[in-house]
Amino acid sequence: MITSGQCRAARAWLGWSQNDLAKASGLTIGTVVNFERDQSIPRSRSMNEIVRAIGIAGIRPVFQGGRAIGIISESRE
């Protein structure tokens, strides 16, 4: 999955607005905003769409020992 902090970091890395992520993931802006503010946890399908969208853009959330530790850019050159 992905944490709200990793989501914000991925967007920053990509230079995306919350609206950009919403469009890329096929979600509503409200879903993205509420997730990033820790006001709600999206459904599993929505979380997968966020991970898919940033993954297509070359970013992957990183976990170690079950703990979120950041993001990594997977250059596809």
C-alpha positions as CSV (number, residue, x, y, z in Angstrom):
1,M,0.0,0.0,0.0
2,I,1.1,3.6,0.6
3,T,0.9,6.0,3.4
4,S,-0.3,9.6,3.2
5,G,3.2,10.9,3.7
6,Q,4.5,8.7,0.9
7,C,1.7,9.9,-1.3
8,R,2.6,13.6,-0.6
9,A,6.3,12.9,-1.2
10,A,5.5,11.1,-4.5
11,R,3.5,14.0,-5.7
12,A,6.2,16.5,-4.7
13,W,8.8,14.4,-6.5
14,L,6.7,14.3,-9.6
15,G,5.6,17.9,-9.4
16,W,2.0,16.9,-9.3
17,S,-0.9,18.7,-7.7
18,Q,-3.6,16.8,-5.8
19,N,-5.7,17.3,-8.8
20,D,-3.1,15.7,-11.1
21,L,-3.0,12.6,-8.9
22,A,-6.7,12.4,-8.8
23,K,-6.9,12.5,-12.6
24,A,-4.0,10.0,-13.0
25,S,-5.6,7.6,-10.6
26,G,-9.2,8.0,-11.6
27,L,-10.2,9.1,-8.1
28,T,-12.0,12.2,-6.9
29,I,-10.0,15.1,-5.6
30,G,-11.8,14.7,-2.3
31,T,-10.5,11.2,-1.9
32,V,-6.9,12.4,-2.5
33,V,-7.3,15.4,-0.2
34,N,-8.9,13.5,2.7
35,F,-6.2,10.7,2.4
36,E,-3.3,13.1,2.4
37,R,-4.8,15.0,5.4
38,D,-5.2,11.7,7.3
39,Q,-8.9,12.3,7.4
40,S,-9.9,9.0,5.8
41,I,-8.3,5.9,4.5
42,P,-9.3,5.1,1.0
43,R,-10.7,1.7,0.0
44,S,-8.2,-0.9,-1.0
45,R,-9.1,-0.5,-4.7
46,S,-8.5,3.3,-4.4
47,M,-5.2,2.8,-2.7
48,N,-4.2,0.4,-5.5
49,E,-5.1,3.1,-8.1
50,I,-2.9,5.7,-6.3
51,V,0.0,3.2,-6.2
52,R,-0.6,2.3,-9.8
53,A,-0.7,5.9,-11.0
54,I,2.6,6.9,-9.3
55,G,4.1,3.7,-10.3
56,I,3.4,4.4,-14.0
57,A,5.2,7.8,-13.4
58,G,8.2,5.9,-11.9
59,I,7.7,6.2,-8.2
60,R,7.4,3.3,-5.7
61,P,6.7,3.4,-2.0
62,V,9.3,1.7,0.1
63,F,8.7,-0.3,3.3
64,Q,11.2,-2.0,5.6
65,G,10.0,-4.4,8.2
66,G,6.5,-3.4,7.6
67,R,7.2,0.2,8.2
68,A,7.0,3.0,5.6
69,I,10.5,4.5,5.0
70,G,10.0,6.6,1.9
71,I,9.7,6.5,-1.8
72,I,12.1,5.6,-4.6
73,S,12.3,6.7,-8.2
74,E,12.5,3.8,-10.6
75,S,13.9,5.5,-13.7
76,R,12.7,3.8,-16.9
77,E,15.4,5.1,-19.2
